[in-house]
Amino acid sequence: MNSLVFPAPQSSYHRNSFDELILIPRKPNHLDETASLHKSGIPALFIPYQGSNCFMIYSHGNGCDIGQMYHDCLQYAEHFQMNVIAYEYQGYGIANGSPSGNTCKSDIRAVYEFLTEQLQVDGENIVIFGRSIGTGPSIWMAYKSEKEYIKVGALILQSPYTSIRNIAREIAGLIGVVVPKIFDNIGLITKISSPIILIHGENDDIIPATHSHKLYNSFKGRKDNIILKLCPGSDHNIWNDQHDIIEPISDFLDTYFDIKDTEDIIPLPEICREILTMHEDDMVQPRARAGFFSSLFQ
């Protein structure tokens, strides 16, 4: 079932494709264990923005990998004036393992803990941004951070869904009931108080905009703490980036998120970069896989 929900495409990049590519440890002590970091580290793009101690954690859709999102992440860092970390799902890109709801959750948590524990980033200085399938781990992490740590500064959801099972029911009818719930977005959003923006294309026929309406109506926090941005003429994969994404998110962050300037440069452990030059042939390259949801979340 995981292969249906996570149809990983052929990797669009290699270990030396981007200077900004790093490996993030799944456990803090793996920074001191080269073999463990090499074997189980999470590939991620680290796009720095000098003069900011704020971070965005980005979770991409299920029809692409972080290599295909590279230029988007550069835009996000520049326009939103914060550091961006886009992590890879297991089985995608150059990441080992197999993708699933549970591995997505464990990996975004590892990224969050890497920022808060290793780099000493305040949780309130973290913005979580998820697109399509990535809204699942993003909502989950916002919920977990509020429950166990401190609530994140803001949550950005592009083309979100109420649950994977609900999408399957809408697409396939009764057969959709066999799809596991995986990400219970509509249940967890009721337990989040961080500011939220929902962005949805009005012409989206893969995840209809009704999902964002339902999430918006389920939010239990102050209604002035959540924004629903509907984009006429946009669907699931075709957007006017400036008008639909950059401008509304910039306005949202200006209103709800306190971007803190600093002259300090966030110290990134060198091993996170150096490990990528070691044992280059060991990283598994995933094969292209077709699945029931292969047209989703490009």
TORZALUM-698664 format. One record per residue (C-alpha): residue number from 1; x, y, z; residue in three letters. Coordinates in steps of 0.2 Angstrom, whole numbers, always signed. Layout:
BEGIN
> NUM; X; Y; Z; ALA
...
//
This chain:
BEGIN
> 1; +0; +0; +0; MET
> 2; +14; +12; +4; ASN
> 3; +20; +10; -14; SER
> 4; +3; +16; -20; LEU
> 5; +4; +32; -9; VAL
> 6; +22; +35; -12; PHE
> 7; +26; +32; -31; PRO
> 8; +44; +38; -30; ALA
> 9; +51; +44; -46; PRO
> 10; +68; +41; -53; GLN
> 11; +80; +52; -43; SER
> 12; +83; +69; -51; SER
> 13; +100; +72; -43; TYR
> 14; +116; +64; -36; HIS
> 15; +126; +66; -21; ARG
> 16; +137; +80; -29; ASN
> 17; +122; +89; -38; SER
> 18; +121; +103; -26; PHE
> 19; +133; +112; -14; ASP
> 20; +118; +114; -2; GLU
> 21; +115; +95; +0; LEU
> 22; +119; +88; +17; ILE
> 23; +115; +73; +28; LEU
> 24; +105; +75; +44; ILE
> 25; +107; +62; +57; PRO
> 26; +91; +52; +62; ARG
> 27; +98; +52; +80; LYS
> 28; +109; +66; +88; PRO
> 29; +123; +54; +92; ASN
> 30; +125; +49; +74; HIS
> 31; +134; +66; +72; LEU
> 32; +149; +57; +81; ASP
> 33; +147; +41; +71; GLU
> 34; +152; +43; +53; THR
> 35; +146; +25; +48; ALA
> 36; +129; +28; +55; SER
> 37; +127; +45; +48; LEU
> 38; +132; +38; +31; HIS
> 39; +121; +23; +31; LYS
> 40; +105; +31; +39; SER
> 41; +107; +50; +37; GLY
> 42; +93; +60; +29; ILE
> 43; +97; +69; +13; PRO
> 44; +92; +87; +14; ALA
> 45; +94; +104; +5; LEU
> 46; +100; +117; +17; PHE
> 47; +98; +134; +9; ILE
> 48; +105; +147; +21; PRO
> 49; +99; +165; +22; TYR
> 50; +112; +176; +30; GLN
> 51; +105; +187; +43; GLY
> 52; +91; +176; +49; SER
> 53; +90; +163; +63; ASN
> 54; +73; +157; +57; CYS
> 55; +71; +140; +48; PHE
> 56; +58; +133; +36; MET
> 57; +56; +114; +36; ILE
> 58; +49; +109; +19; TYR
> 59; +40; +93; +15; SER
> 60; +38; +90; -4; HIS
> 61; +24; +81; -14; GLY
> 62; +25; +63; -18; ASN
> 63; +28; +64; -37; GLY
> 64; +45; +73; -35; CYS
> 65; +61; +73; -25; ASP
> 66; +71; +88; -17; ILE
> 67; +81; +89; -32; GLY
> 68; +66; +95; -42; GLN
> 69; +61; +107; -28; MET
> 70; +79; +115; -28; TYR
> 71; +74; +131; -37; HIS
> 72; +58; +133; -27; ASP
> 73; +68; +132; -11; CYS
> 74; +80; +145; -17; LEU
> 75; +64; +156; -20; GLN
> 76; +57; +153; -3; TYR
> 77; +74; +157; +6; ALA
> 78; +75; +173; -4; GLU
> 79; +57; +179; -3; HIS
> 80; +53; +173; +15; PHE
> 81; +71; +179; +22; GLN
> 82; +74; +163; +31; MET
> 83; +85; +147; +30; ASN
> 84; +76; +133; +22; VAL
> 85; +79; +114; +25; ILE
> 86; +70; +102; +12; ALA
> 87; +72; +84; +18; TYR
> 88; +70; +69; +7; GLU
> 89; +58; +55; +10; TYR
> 90; +65; +37; +12; GLN
> 91; +66; +29; -5; GLY
> 92; +66; +45; -14; TYR
> 93; +81; +54; -22; GLY
> 94; +97; +47; -15; ILE
> 95; +88; +42; +2; ALA
> 96; +89; +24; +8; ASN
> 97; +74; +15; +15; GLY
> 98; +56; +13; +10; SER
> 99; +43; +28; +11; PRO
> 100; +28; +27; +22; SER
> 101; +18; +37; +34; GLY
> 102; +28; +32; +49; ASN
> 103; +45; +35; +41; THR
> 104; +40; +53; +35; CYS
> 105; +35; +56; +53; LYS
> 106; +51; +50; +60; SER
> 107; +62; +59; +48; ASP
> 108; +53; +76; +50; ILE
> 109; +55; +74; +68; ARG
> 110; +73; +71; +66; ALA
> 111; +75; +86; +56; VAL
> 112; +66; +96; +69; TYR
> 113; +76; +89; +83; GLU
> 114; +92; +93; +73; PHE
> 115; +87; +111; +72; LEU
> 116; +82; +113; +90; THR
> 117; +95; +102; +99; GLU
> 118; +110; +102; +88; GLN
> 119; +109; +120; +80; LEU
> 120; +100; +127; +95; GLN
> 121; +85; +135; +85; VAL
> 122; +70; +140; +95; ASP
> 123; +55; +131; +91; GLY
> 124; +45; +147; +88; GLU
> 125; +58; +152; +75; ASN
> 126; +53; +137; +64; ILE
> 127; +40; +138; +50; VAL
> 128; +34; +121; +44; ILE
> 129; +28; +121; +25; PHE
> 130; +20; +106; +17; GLY
> 131; +14; +103; +0; ARG
> 132; +1; +89; -4; SER
> 133; +7; +73; +3; ILE
> 134; +19; +83; +13; GLY
> 135; +5; +92; +23; THR
> 136; +3; +76; +32; GLY
> 137; +20; +75; +41; PRO
> 138; +19; +94; +42; SER
> 139; +3; +95; +52; ILE
> 140; +9; +80; +62; TRP
> 141; +25; +89; +67; MET
> 142; +16; +105; +71; ALA
> 143; +5; +95; +83; TYR
> 144; +19; +85; +91; LYS
> 145; +30; +101; +93; SER
> 146; +15; +109; +102; GLU
> 147; +12; +94; +113; LYS
> 148; +30; +89; +118; GLU
> 149; +41; +105; +115; TYR
> 150; +35; +122; +110; ILE
> 151; +23; +127; +96; LYS
> 152; +31; +131; +80; VAL
> 153; +30; +149; +73; GLY
> 154; +19; +146; +58; ALA
> 155; +12; +132; +47; LEU
> 156; +10; +133; +28; ILE
> 157; -1; +120; +19; LEU
> 158; -2; +120; +0; GLN
> 159; -15; +108; -7; SER
> 160; -19; +99; +9; PRO
> 161; -30; +85; +12; TYR
> 162; -41; +79; +26; THR
> 163; -34; +61; +25; SER
> 164; -27; +50; +12; ILE
> 165; -41; +38; +14; ARG
> 166; -54; +52; +10; ASN
> 167; -44; +56; -6; ILE
> 168; -45; +37; -11; ALA
> 169; -63; +37; -7; ARG
> 170; -66; +52; -19; GLU
> 171; -56; +45; -33; ILE
> 172; -60; +26; -32; ALA
> 173; -76; +25; -22; GLY
> 174; -78; +10; -11; LEU
> 175; -61; +3; -15; ILE
> 176; -54; +18; -6; GLY
> 177; -59; +11; +11; VAL
> 178; -44; -2; +10; VAL
> 179; -32; +13; +10; VAL
> 180; -25; +16; +28; PRO
> 181; -29; +33; +35; LYS
> 182; -10; +36; +36; ILE
> 183; -11; +55; +40; PHE
> 184; -26; +61; +50; ASP
> 185; -25; +79; +45; ASN
> 186; -42; +84; +50; ILE
> 187; -40; +76; +67; GLY
> 188; -24; +84; +71; LEU
> 189; -27; +102; +65; ILE
> 190; -40; +103; +79; THR
> 191; -25; +102; +91; LYS
> 192; -14; +115; +84; ILE
> 193; -14; +134; +89; SER
> 194; +0; +140; +78; SER
> 195; -5; +152; +64; PRO
> 196; -9; +143; +48; ILE
> 197; -12; +147; +30; ILE
> 198; -21; +135; +18; LEU
> 199; -17; +138; +0; ILE
> 200; -28; +128; -13; HIS
> 201; -31; +129; -32; GLY
> 202; -49; +131; -35; GLU
> 203; -48; +120; -51; ASN
> 204; -39; +106; -41; ASP
> 205; -47; +89; -47; ASP
> 206; -35; +78; -37; ILE
> 207; -37; +85; -20; ILE
> 208; -53; +96; -21; PRO
> 209; -53; +113; -12; ALA
> 210; -66; +106; -1; THR
> 211; -52; +98; +9; HIS
> 212; -45; +115; +13; SER
> 213; -63; +121; +18; HIS
> 214; -65; +106; +30; LYS
> 215; -48; +109; +38; LEU
> 216; -52; +128; +40; TYR
> 217; -68; +124; +48; ASN
> 218; -61; +111; +59; SER
> 219; -48; +123; +66; PHE
> 220; -52; +126; +85; LYS
> 221; -40; +140; +88; GLY
> 222; -44; +159; +85; ARG
> 223; -51; +161; +68; LYS
> 224; -40; +176; +65; ASP
> 225; -26; +164; +67; ASN
> 226; -30; +154; +51; ILE
> 227; -31; +160; +33; ILE
> 228; -39; +151; +18; LEU
> 229; -32; +157; +1; LYS
> 230; -41; +150; -14; LEU
> 231; -33; +152; -31; CYS
> 232; -44; +154; -46; PRO
> 233; -37; +146; -62; GLY
> 234; -25; +135; -52; SER
> 235; -26; +117; -50; ASP
> 236; -15; +104; -41; HIS
> 237; +1; +106; -51; ASN
> 238; -1; +122; -61; ILE
> 239; +1; +138; -51; TRP
> 240; +5; +157; -53; ASN
> 241; +20; +156; -41; ASP
> 242; +21; +174; -37; GLN
> 243; +3; +178; -35; HIS
> 244; -3; +161; -28; ASP
> 245; +12; +156; -17; ILE
> 246; +25; +170; -14; ILE
> 247; +14; +185; -11; GLU
> 248; +1; +177; +1; PRO
> 249; +14; +168; +11; ILE
> 250; +25; +184; +12; SER
> 251; +9; +193; +19; ASP
> 252; +5; +179; +31; PHE
> 253; +22; +179; +38; LEU
> 254; +23; +198; +39; ASP
> 255; +7; +197; +50; THR
> 256; +9; +182; +60; TYR
> 257; +28; +177; +61; PHE
> 258; +41; +188; +69; ASP
> 259; +57; +186; +58; ILE
> 260; +72; +189; +69; LYS
> 261; +87; +196; +61; ASP
> 262; +104; +191; +67; THR
> 263; +122; +194; +62; GLU
> 264; +127; +176; +67; ASP
> 265; +128; +162; +55; ILE
> 266; +120; +146; +60; ILE
> 267; +135; +134; +63; PRO
> 268; +132; +118; +53; LEU
> 269; +142; +103; +58; PRO
> 270; +155; +100; +44; GLU
> 271; +152; +81; +45; ILE
> 272; +134; +84; +38; CYS
> 273; +143; +90; +21; ARG
> 274; +159; +79; +22; GLU
> 275; +150; +63; +23; ILE
> 276; +142; +65; +6; LEU
> 277; +160; +63; -2; THR
> 278; +163; +47; +6; MET
> 279; +158; +30; -1; HIS
> 280; +148; +38; -16; GLU
> 281; +143; +21; -23; ASP
> 282; +134; +15; -8; ASP
> 283; +119; +26; -9; MET
> 284; +104; +17; -16; VAL
> 285; +96; +24; -32; GLN
> 286; +77; +21; -32; PRO
> 287; +69; +14; -47; ARG
> 288; +54; +23; -54; ALA
> 289; +37; +16; -47; ARG
> 290; +20; +18; -54; ALA
> 291; +6; +18; -42; GLY
> 292; -13; +22; -39; PHE
> 293; -8; +40; -34; PHE
> 294; +6; +42; -46; SER
> 295; -2; +58; -54; SER
> 296; -4; +66; -37; LEU
> 297; +7; +80; -29; PHE
> 298; +19; +83; -43; GLN
//
